[in-house]
């Protein structure tokens, strides 16, 4: 009885917390896998994760690789265990905010650069597009504000 109650609560936590984690740009499968690993007391093998979540080893491997690339999970070594073991990074807020903020900064910077290129092209035209240029300046300023805000968040 205890095992099934614990499993029931674990599943509820995985479902609900995964919804939050998905808002950071993870796929539903990656979010569920991260939450599952976060709730485990010991590092897990790909086979164990697949069995627990009802997913193929290939699917789990793909999700683990993505989570690892984002520094959300770490491969660990344990004496006497030949299979790869993985555990979740337990510093939730800092890990997710750093990952999320860096994605925003990269995307915003790229978009700002593209918009500034458009602005230069617009300025080179002989016909005046003053209203359009003013709106474009506002859009570029918006991206600069995003950059400033997210850099402040990242430094806290």
C-alpha positions as CSV (number, residue, x, y, z in Angstrom):
1,X,0.0,0.0,0.0
2,X,2.8,2.4,0.9
3,X,4.6,1.9,-2.4
4,X,1.5,2.6,-4.5
5,X,0.7,5.7,-2.5
6,X,4.2,7.0,-2.9
7,X,4.1,6.2,-6.6
8,X,0.8,8.0,-7.0
9,X,2.1,11.1,-5.4
10,X,5.3,10.9,-7.4
11,X,3.3,10.7,-10.6
12,X,1.2,13.7,-9.6
13,X,4.3,15.8,-8.8
14,X,5.9,14.8,-12.1
15,X,2.8,15.8,-14.0
16,X,2.4,19.2,-12.3
17,X,6.0,20.3,-11.9
18,X,6.7,19.2,-15.6
19,X,4.1,21.9,-16.7
20,X,6.3,24.6,-15.0
21,X,9.5,23.2,-16.4
22,X,8.0,23.2,-19.9
23,X,7.7,27.0,-19.7
24,X,11.5,27.1,-19.8
25,X,11.5,25.7,-23.3
26,X,11.8,22.0,-22.6
27,X,9.7,19.4,-24.4
28,X,7.1,17.6,-22.3
29,X,9.2,14.4,-22.4
30,X,12.4,16.3,-21.2
31,X,10.4,18.1,-18.5
32,X,9.0,14.8,-17.1
33,X,12.4,13.2,-17.3
34,X,14.0,16.1,-15.4
35,X,11.4,16.0,-12.7
36,X,11.6,12.2,-12.4
37,X,15.4,12.5,-11.9
38,X,15.0,15.4,-9.5
39,X,12.7,13.3,-7.3
40,X,15.1,10.3,-7.2
41,X,17.4,9.8,-4.2
42,X,20.0,7.9,-6.3
43,X,21.3,8.4,-9.9
44,X,19.4,6.4,-12.5
45,X,20.3,4.4,-15.6
46,X,18.7,4.9,-19.0
47,X,17.0,1.6,-18.7
48,X,15.6,2.5,-15.3
49,X,14.3,5.9,-16.5
50,X,12.7,4.3,-19.5
51,X,11.0,1.7,-17.4
52,X,9.7,4.2,-14.9
53,X,8.4,6.7,-17.5
54,X,7.2,4.1,-20.0
55,X,9.6,5.4,-22.7
56,X,12.1,3.6,-25.0
57,X,15.8,3.7,-24.2
58,X,16.3,5.7,-27.4
59,X,13.8,8.3,-26.4
60,X,15.3,8.6,-22.9
61,X,18.8,8.9,-24.4
62,X,17.7,11.7,-26.7
63,X,16.1,13.6,-23.8
64,X,19.0,13.0,-21.5
65,X,21.4,14.4,-24.1
66,X,19.3,17.6,-24.4
67,X,19.1,18.0,-20.6
68,X,22.8,17.4,-20.3
69,X,23.6,20.0,-23.0
70,X,21.6,22.5,-20.9
71,X,23.4,21.5,-17.7
72,X,20.2,20.3,-16.1
73,X,21.4,16.7,-15.6
74,X,24.9,15.3,-15.0
75,X,26.3,11.9,-15.8
76,X,27.8,10.4,-12.6
77,X,30.1,7.6,-11.8
78,X,29.4,5.0,-9.1
79,X,31.9,2.2,-8.2
80,X,30.8,-1.2,-9.5
81,X,28.2,0.1,-11.9
82,X,29.1,-0.3,-15.6
83,X,26.1,1.6,-17.0
84,X,25.9,5.4,-17.3
85,X,24.1,7.0,-14.4
86,X,22.4,10.4,-14.4
87,X,21.1,12.8,-11.8
88,X,19.3,16.1,-11.9
89,X,21.0,19.4,-11.0
90,X,19.4,20.2,-7.7
91,X,19.8,24.0,-7.8
92,X,16.5,24.5,-9.5
93,X,16.0,28.2,-9.6
94,X,19.5,29.2,-10.5
95,X,19.9,26.4,-13.1
96,X,16.7,27.1,-14.9
97,X,17.0,30.9,-14.7
98,X,20.5,30.9,-16.1
99,X,19.5,28.6,-18.9
100,X,16.4,30.6,-19.7
101,X,18.0,34.0,-19.4
102,X,20.9,32.9,-21.7
103,X,18.5,31.7,-24.3
104,X,16.6,35.0,-24.2
105,X,19.8,37.0,-24.4
106,X,21.0,35.1,-27.4
107,X,17.7,35.3,-29.2
108,X,17.2,39.0,-28.4
109,X,20.7,39.9,-29.4
110,X,20.4,38.1,-32.7
111,X,17.0,39.8,-33.4
112,X,18.4,43.3,-32.4
113,X,21.3,42.8,-34.8
114,X,19.0,41.9,-37.7
115,X,16.7,44.8,-36.9
116,X,19.7,47.2,-36.9
117,X,20.7,45.9,-40.3
118,X,17.2,46.6,-41.6
119,X,17.5,50.1,-40.0
120,X,20.7,50.8,-41.9
121,X,19.2,49.6,-45.1
122,X,16.1,51.8,-44.5
123,X,18.4,54.8,-43.9
124,X,20.2,54.3,-47.2
125,X,17.0,54.7,-49.2
126,X,16.4,58.1,-50.8
127,X,12.7,58.1,-50.0
128,X,12.0,59.1,-46.4
129,X,10.3,56.5,-44.2
130,X,10.3,58.5,-41.1
131,X,7.3,56.9,-39.4
132,X,8.6,53.4,-40.2
133,X,12.0,54.4,-39.0
134,X,10.7,55.7,-35.7
135,X,8.7,52.5,-35.1
136,X,11.8,50.4,-35.9
137,X,13.8,52.5,-33.4
138,X,11.2,51.7,-30.8
139,X,11.5,48.0,-31.6
140,X,15.3,48.1,-31.4
141,X,15.0,49.9,-28.0
142,X,12.6,47.2,-26.9
143,X,15.3,44.6,-27.6
144,X,17.9,46.7,-25.8
145,X,15.6,46.8,-22.7
146,X,15.2,43.1,-22.8
147,X,19.0,42.7,-22.9
148,X,19.5,45.1,-20.0
149,X,16.7,43.4,-17.9
150,X,17.9,39.9,-18.5
151,X,21.5,40.8,-17.8
152,X,20.4,42.3,-14.5
153,X,18.4,39.1,-13.7
154,X,21.5,37.0,-14.6
155,X,23.8,38.9,-12.2
156,X,21.5,38.6,-9.2
